[in-house]
Amino acid sequence: MNVQPLDFELPVADLERRVADLAEKRSSEDPLLVAARQDLEKERKALYSNLTPWQRVQIARHATRPYFLDYVDACVSDFVELHGDRYFGDDKAMPAGIGRIGGHRCVIIGQQKGRDVKENVLRNFGSPHPEGYRKALRLMRLAEKFSLPVLCFIDTPGAYPGVGAEERHIAEAIAVNLREMMTLKTQIISLVIGEGGSGGALGIGVADRVLMLENSYYSVISPEGCAAILWKHRKHAPEAAAALKLTAGDLQEFGLVDGVLPEPLGGAHRDPALIYATVTETISAVITALKEIPMKKLLEQRYDKFRSMGVFSE
C-alpha cells in the first residue's frame, strides 16, 4: 500500500526517497547508503518519539490506516456478518457479526470508514445512524444469551448528526446502549483503532476493558469543533488538541483507558501485519483474563470503573 506522507512527515519522506534511490544504485554495504539509512532511522525516531497531540490526530485519520474490516480480515476467522436492527434497517457504517479471534468465539462490532468516495458514501464516512447502534445492541444481547464475549472496534468522527438520524432518535439509541452495556452479562472489550469521536464512540464504548492504539484519540469533541467554539476558527485545532488531552497516553494517565497498544514507528499503516498480530494477541489475553472473573464481580467492577471517572460536586 502506498503511504502518502502527512505534512509534518515530509522531511522524513524526502530522506526515504533518497535512501530508496541510493539502494537502487549501490550495494547494501556502500558507506554512503549505510550512512543515509542511519540518518533516516535517526530522523524517524526523533520525529515519532515527540509527536504532538495534533500530529497523533492526523495519524489516527490517515487514509491508509487499517480500518475495522481490515482487522476482521486479518485477525478474525469464521466471521459471519449479521445485518439489521429489526426496527428500521441495516447500517453499513456499523458492520457486526460473529467470529473467532485468538481461539475465542465473539460477537464483533465495529465502525467502518471508506477509502474512496463510493465507499465513504456507502459507509457514511464512518458516522453511524441510530439503526447502527440498535443493531449493535441486538448483537450484544445475542452475545449475552450465548455467553459470548463482545469485542467493539471504535473508529468514528462521531455519530451522524443529520435530520434523518435525529428523526430516528440518535441520542436515545446511544443512551440506551450506554445503559444496557453497563449491565450486560458477558465480557466486553472496546478498542479505539483510529478516531474516538464523542457519543458516536461511547455508544459502543462501555466495556470491562477499554484499550487504545498508540496513535488513536478519544475525545468529547473533535479538535476542529473545539477550536470553532473557543477560538471561532478551526486553524486553532492544534491548540485544541493539546488542551483536550485526547491522546492514548493522556487518557491512560487519567485512568480513563485500561491499556495502550504500541504501533509500528510512524503508525499502524506503516506495518499492518505487526499491528494485526499485536491486536490479536492482546485481545485474546484480555478475554482469557476476563473469563476468570465471576460475572457478578465483573459487573460490579464495570460499574465502579465508570462511576469513578470525572470530578463533580453537589
C-alpha positions in Angstrom: 0.0 0.0 0.0 1.3 3.4 -1.0 1.7 5.6 2.1 1.0 9.3 1.5 3.1 11.3 3.9 1.4 13.9 6.1 2.7 17.5 6.1 4.9 17.1 9.2 6.3 13.8 7.7 7.7 15.4 4.5 11.3 15.8 5.7 11.4 12.1 6.6 9.7 11.2 3.3 12.4 13.0 1.4 15.0 11.0 3.3 13.1 7.8 2.5 13.2 8.6 -1.2 16.9 9.4 -1.1 17.6 6.1 0.6 15.4 4.2 -2.0 17.3 5.9 -4.9 20.7 5.0 -3.4 19.6 1.4 -2.8 18.9 1.0 -6.5 22.3 2.2 -7.5 24.6 1.0 -4.7 25.3 -2.2 -2.8 23.8 -2.6 0.7 27.3 -2.2 2.2 28.1 1.0 0.5 29.2 3.6 3.1 27.0 6.3 1.6 23.9 4.1 1.7 24.7 2.9 5.2 25.1 6.5 6.4 21.9 7.5 4.7 20.0 4.7 6.4 21.4 5.7 9.7 20.3 9.3 9.2 16.8 8.1 8.2 16.4 5.9 11.3 17.6 8.8 13.5 15.2 11.2 11.9 12.3 8.8 12.2 12.9 8.2 15.9 13.3 11.9 16.6 10.0 12.7 14.8 7.8 9.9 16.0 9.0 9.9 19.6 8.0 13.5 20.1 4.6 13.7 18.3 2.2 16.5 19.3 -1.4 15.7 20.1 -2.5 17.2 16.8 0.0 15.1 14.8 -1.4 12.0 16.5 -4.9 13.1 15.4 -3.6 13.3 11.9 -2.1 9.8 12.1 -5.3 8.5 13.5 -7.1 9.8 10.4 -4.6 8.6 7.9 -6.3 7.4 4.7 -4.3 4.2 4.6 -4.6 3.3 8.3 -6.2 -0.1 8.8 -10.0 0.1 9.3 -12.3 -2.2 11.2 -12.9 -4.7 8.3 -9.2 -4.9 7.7 -8.8 -6.2 11.3 -11.7 -8.6 10.7 -10.0 -10.0 7.6 -6.6 -10.3 9.3 -7.4 -11.2 12.9 -10.8 -12.9 12.8 -11.6 -16.4 11.4 -15.1 -17.8 10.5 -16.6 -14.3 10.5 -20.3 -14.2 9.6 -21.8 -10.7 9.3 -25.3 -10.1 10.7 -27.5 -7.3 9.4 -30.3 -5.1 10.6 -31.7 -3.7 13.8 -35.2 -5.3 13.4 -36.7 -1.8 13.6 -35.6 0.3 10.6 -32.8 -1.2 8.5 -29.1 -2.0 8.3 -26.3 0.5 8.9 -23.3 0.0 6.7 -21.3 2.3 8.9 -21.5 -0.3 11.8 -20.8 -3.8 10.4 -21.2 -6.6 13.0 -21.2 -10.3 13.3 -19.8 -13.4 14.9 -16.3 -14.8 14.5 -13.3 -16.2 16.3 -10.3 -14.3 17.4 -7.3 -16.0 19.2 -9.4 -19.1 19.7 -12.3 -17.2 21.3 -15.7 -17.1 19.7 -17.0 -13.5 20.0 -19.6 -11.1 18.8 -17.6 -8.4 16.9 -18.9 -4.9 16.3 -17.1 -2.0 14.6 -17.3 1.3 12.9 -16.2 1.3 9.2 -14.9 4.2 7.1 -14.3 4.2 3.3 -11.2 4.7 1.3 -12.8 6.4 -1.7 -15.9 8.5 -2.5 -18.1 5.5 -3.3 -17.2 3.5 -0.2 -17.4 6.6 2.0 -20.9 7.2 0.8 -21.8 3.6 1.5 -20.2 3.7 5.0 -21.5 7.3 5.7 -17.8 8.3 6.3 -17.8 6.1 9.4 -20.6 8.0 11.2 -23.3 5.5 12.3 -27.1 6.1 12.2 -29.4 5.1 15.1 -30.0 1.8 13.4 -26.3 1.0 13.7 -26.4 1.4 17.5 -29.6 -0.6 17.7 -28.1 -3.4 15.6 -25.0 -3.3 17.9 -27.3 -3.7 20.9 -29.2 -6.5 19.3 -26.0 -8.4 18.8 -24.8 -7.7 22.3 -28.0 -9.3 23.7 -27.3 -12.2 21.4 -23.8 -12.5 22.9 -25.3 -12.4 26.4 -27.7 -15.1 25.6 -25.0 -17.5 24.3 -22.2 -16.3 26.7 -20.0 -14.9 24.0 -17.6 -12.0 24.7 -18.3 -8.7 22.9 -15.5 -7.0 21.1 -16.0 -3.5 19.8 -13.7 -1.6 17.4 -14.1 2.1 17.7 -13.2 4.4 14.7 -15.7 7.2 14.1 -15.5 11.0 13.9 -18.9 10.9 15.6 -22.5 9.6 15.2 -24.3 11.0 12.2 -25.9 14.4 13.1 -28.3 14.6 10.1 -32.0 15.2 10.1 -32.9 11.6 9.5 -30.8 10.4 12.4 -32.5 13.0 14.7 -35.9 11.9 13.5 -35.0 8.3 14.3 -33.7 9.3 17.8 -29.9 9.0 17.6 -29.4 10.4 21.1 -31.9 7.9 22.5 -30.2 5.0 20.7 -26.8 5.9 22.1 -28.2 6.5 25.6 -29.9 3.1 25.6 -26.6 1.4 24.6 -24.8 3.1 27.5 -27.4 1.9 29.9 -27.7 -1.7 28.6 -23.9 -2.2 28.2 -23.4 -1.3 31.8 -25.4 -4.4 32.9 -24.8 -6.7 30.0 -23.9 -10.1 31.5 -20.9 -11.0 29.4 -17.4 -9.8 28.9 -17.0 -6.5 26.9 -13.8 -5.2 25.3 -13.6 -1.9 23.4 -10.6 -1.0 21.3 -10.1 2.5 19.8 -8.2 1.9 16.5 -8.5 5.4 15.0 -10.9 8.2 15.9 -12.9 8.0 19.0 -15.4 10.8 18.5 -17.8 11.8 21.2 -21.1 9.9 21.7 -20.6 8.1 18.5 -17.7 6.3 20.1 -19.3 6.0 23.5 -22.3 4.1 22.0 -20.1 1.0 21.8 -17.5 2.1 24.4 -18.8 0.9 27.7 -16.6 -2.0 28.5 -14.8 -4.0 31.1 -11.5 -3.1 29.3 -11.1 0.0 27.2 -8.0 -0.2 25.1 -6.5 2.3 22.6 -3.9 2.1 19.8 -0.9 4.4 20.5 -1.8 6.9 17.7 -5.6 6.9 18.2 -7.6 9.5 20.0 -10.7 9.6 22.2 -12.5 12.9 22.8 -15.8 14.5 23.6 -15.3 16.7 20.5 -13.0 17.0 17.6 -10.1 19.5 17.8 -11.7 21.4 14.9 -15.1 21.6 16.6 -13.5 22.7 19.9 -11.4 25.4 18.1 -14.6 26.6 16.3 -16.3 27.1 19.7 -13.4 28.5 21.7 -11.4 30.4 19.1 -14.0 30.9 16.4 -11.7 29.3 13.8 -10.6 25.8 13.0 -7.0 27.0 12.5 -6.6 26.7 16.2 -7.2 22.9 16.1 -3.6 22.1 17.2 -4.1 24.1 20.3 -7.4 22.5 21.0 -6.0 19.0 20.5 -3.4 19.8 23.2 -6.0 21.2 25.6 -8.4 18.3 25.2 -5.9 15.7 26.4 -7.2 13.3 23.9 -4.2 11.0 23.2 -3.9 7.5 24.4 -1.1 8.4 26.8 -3.0 11.2 28.4 -6.2 9.1 28.9 -4.2 6.2 30.3 -2.6 8.6 32.8 -6.0 9.8 33.9 -7.2 6.2 34.3 -9.9 6.5 31.6 -8.5 3.7 29.5 -7.0 0.4 30.6 -4.2 -0.1 28.2 -2.4 1.3 25.2 -1.2 -1.0 22.3 2.1 0.1 20.7 2.1 0.8 17.0 4.9 0.4 14.5 7.1 3.5 14.1 5.1 6.0 12.1 1.7 4.5 12.7 -0.3 1.3 12.2 -0.4 1.8 8.4 3.4 1.5 8.2 3.3 -2.2 9.2 -0.3 -3.5 9.3 0.9 -7.1 9.8 2.6 -6.2 13.1 -0.4 -4.3 14.4 -2.8 -7.2 13.5 -0.6 -9.6 15.5 -0.5 -7.2 18.4 -4.2 -6.7 18.4 -4.9 -10.5 18.1 -2.5 -11.4 21.0 -3.8 -8.6 23.3 -7.5 -9.3 22.7 -7.0 -13.0 23.2 -5.1 -12.4 26.5 -7.7 -9.9 27.8 -10.7 -12.2 27.0 -8.9 -15.1 28.8 -8.3 -12.9 31.9 -11.9 -11.6 31.9 -13.4 -15.1 31.7 -11.6 -15.9 35.0 -13.7 -13.2 36.8 -17.1 -14.2 38.2 -19.9 -12.4 36.4 -21.3 -10.7 39.5 -17.8 -9.3 40.3 -17.2 -8.3 36.7 -20.4 -6.2 36.6 -19.5 -4.6 39.9 -16.1 -3.7 38.6 -17.5 -2.3 35.3 -20.0 -0.1 37.3 -17.3 1.1 39.7 -14.9 1.8 36.8 -17.2 4.3 35.1 -18.6 5.8 38.3 -15.1 6.7 39.3 -14.5 8.8 36.2 -14.6 12.6 36.3 -14.9 15.1 39.1 -18.1 16.6 40.4 -19.6 18.5 43.3 -23.1 18.8 44.7 
